[in-house]
Amino acid sequence: MKRILITGASSGIGAATALHLDRCGMEVFAATRAPGDGDDALTRASDRLRRITLDVTDPGSIAEAIAAVGEGGLDGLVNNAGIGVPGPLEVLPVDALRDQLEVNVLGQVAVTQAALPLLRKASGRIVFVGSVGGRLAAQFAGAYHASKFAMEAIADVWRQELEPEELSVILVEPSAISTPIWDKAVARLDALLADVDPRLVRYRDRLREFQESLRSADEHGKPPEDVAATIEQALTEDSPDTRYVVGASGTLVTVLRPLIPDRLADKLAERA
């Protein structure tokens, strides 16, 4: 029975993956930031699924979570925890950028470092849930894109460093997926638009358009179960790919971006 640890399992891709792998017969450790967090569906999973607390920004919480997994080894670590902090870079508080990188980048590294001894025991795999937003950046999501571009590099480097031990490192890159991250980003923009900072005047109209694009992405995004199925594939294929893109629009972006000039890529980002 494969033993899998998933971070950010309270909702969205994380919860869908935990439930999907549980149905596949795996022993799942569904990690959420605070006790009691999580989709109600997690409570209806099998006895194989264990809910544990894991705040990826807290070294003590990481250590406790790894201890809760036990000494039996890990067949897979799914680094999924993440947040999105929107806003023009000119007015984005540095602390907000720090929070974005702390969760989406440093937290992923810290959890992986802590889990590696257990992964080595089982010749396990590491899956980073990145984004097509790590290939193509759009205005007003600079902090989020910075975190996902960084994850591209981290996955590449870790893949090379662990290849001699035959520990696979895999990057899953979803395009627009319908998850609660969009609602949270819209709420953050509501607060930003209510701010009286005079620097925001030049951005307000475009920020409102951006907010509508987020609502549309949520409405028309693919279900998180599609990503969950791809993560299962990454964890179980005999010879997994180094990258899996989820969604036709994401596939289009990854093909076109290296071939087109930056100005055209900017227009593509607006539409994507």
JOBELNOR-V651075 format. One record per residue. RES is the residue in one letter. PSI is psi in whole degrees, 0 to 359 (NA if undefined). D_CENTER is the distance of its C-alpha to the mean C-alpha in whole Angstrom. Layout:
{{RES:PSI:D_CENTER} {RES:PSI:D_CENTER}}
This chain:
{{M:124:25} {K:140:22} {R:122:20} {I:131:16} {L:129:14} {I:123:11} {T:158:9} {G:43:8} {A:14:11} {S:332:13} {S:181:12} {G:224:10} {I:319:8} {G:312:8} {A:317:12} {A:321:13} {T:318:12} {A:315:14} {L:320:17} {H:313:17} {L:328:17} {D:316:20} {R:335:22} {C:359:22} {G:13:23} {M:157:21} {E:114:21} {V:132:18} {F:102:17} {A:106:15} {A:130:14} {T:157:13} {R:324:14} {A:151:18} {P:136:20} {G:346:21} {D:152:17} {G:152:16} {D:137:17} {D:332:21} {A:334:20} {L:330:19} {T:344:23} {R:9:24} {A:177:22} {S:173:25} {D:347:26} {R:333:24} {L:123:21} {R:130:21} {R:125:19} {I:161:18} {T:132:17} {L:110:15} {D:112:14} {V:349:12} {T:1:15} {D:109:18} {P:323:19} {G:319:22} {S:321:19} {I:314:17} {A:317:21} {E:321:22} {A:317:19} {I:322:20} {A:324:23} {A:330:23} {V:326:21} {G:186:25} {E:7:26} {G:358:26} {G:161:23} {L:129:20} {D:341:19} {G:142:16} {L:124:13} {V:104:9} {N:96:7} {N:339:4} {A:136:5} {G:157:5} {I:168:8} {G:124:10} {V:99:13} {P:165:16} {G:154:19} {P:139:22} {L:331:21} {E:324:25} {V:359:25} {L:120:21} {P:140:22} {V:327:21} {D:327:20} {A:319:18} {L:320:16} {R:317:17} {D:317:15} {Q:312:12} {L:328:12} {E:316:13} {V:308:10} {N:340:7} {V:295:10} {L:322:13} {G:320:11} {Q:319:9} {V:315:13} {A:317:15} {V:318:13} {T:317:14} {Q:315:17} {A:328:18} {A:345:17} {L:319:19} {P:321:23} {L:324:22} {L:323:20} {R:324:23} {K:325:25} {A:8:24} {S:50:23} {G:182:19} {R:149:16} {I:124:13} {V:122:10} {F:127:7} {V:98:4} {G:225:5} {S:154:7} {V:338:11} {G:358:11} {G:0:11} {R:329:14} {L:126:16} {A:142:16} {A:152:17} {Q:149:19} {F:4:18} {A:31:15} {G:319:16} {A:315:14} {Y:312:10} {H:321:12} {A:319:13} {S:322:10} {K:326:8} {F:320:12} {A:321:12} {M:327:9} {E:311:12} {A:318:15} {I:317:13} {A:319:13} {D:313:16} {V:316:18} {W:326:17} {R:317:18} {Q:319:21} {E:330:22} {L:354:21} {E:321:23} {P:337:26} {E:2:25} {E:37:24} {L:114:20} {S:138:18} {V:122:15} {I:137:13} {L:124:10} {V:126:9} {E:91:9} {P:153:9} {S:216:11} {A:119:12} {I:137:11} {S:102:13} {T:169:11} {P:348:12} {I:330:10} {W:315:13} {D:321:16} {K:321:15} {A:320:14} {V:318:18} {A:321:19} {R:322:18} {L:325:20} {D:314:23} {A:321:24} {L:317:24} {L:338:26} {A:351:28} {D:145:29} {V:8:32} {D:120:31} {P:338:33} {R:341:31} {L:344:29} {V:315:32} {R:345:31} {Y:347:28} {R:312:28} {D:316:29} {R:327:26} {L:322:24} {R:320:25} {E:319:24} {F:320:21} {Q:319:20} {E:325:22} {S:327:20} {L:318:17} {R:319:19} {S:320:20} {A:321:16} {D:317:16} {E:321:19} {H:1:19} {G:159:15} {K:155:15} {P:148:15} {P:338:12} {E:332:14} {D:320:14} {V:321:11} {A:318:12} {A:323:15} {T:321:14} {I:320:12} {E:317:15} {Q:315:17} {A:328:15} {L:341:16} {T:340:20} {E:144:21} {D:317:24} {S:84:23} {P:150:19} {D:163:18} {T:336:16} {R:144:14} {Y:123:13} {V:134:13} {V:119:13} {G:137:15} {A:321:18} {S:324:18} {G:320:15} {T:319:17} {L:316:20} {V:314:18} {T:332:18} {V:317:21} {L:325:23} {R:316:21} {P:348:23} {L:349:26} {I:153:27} {P:163:28} {D:318:26} {R:320:27} {L:324:27} {A:325:23} {D:317:23} {K:321:25} {L:319:22} {A:321:19} {E:321:21} {R:330:22} {A:NA:18}}
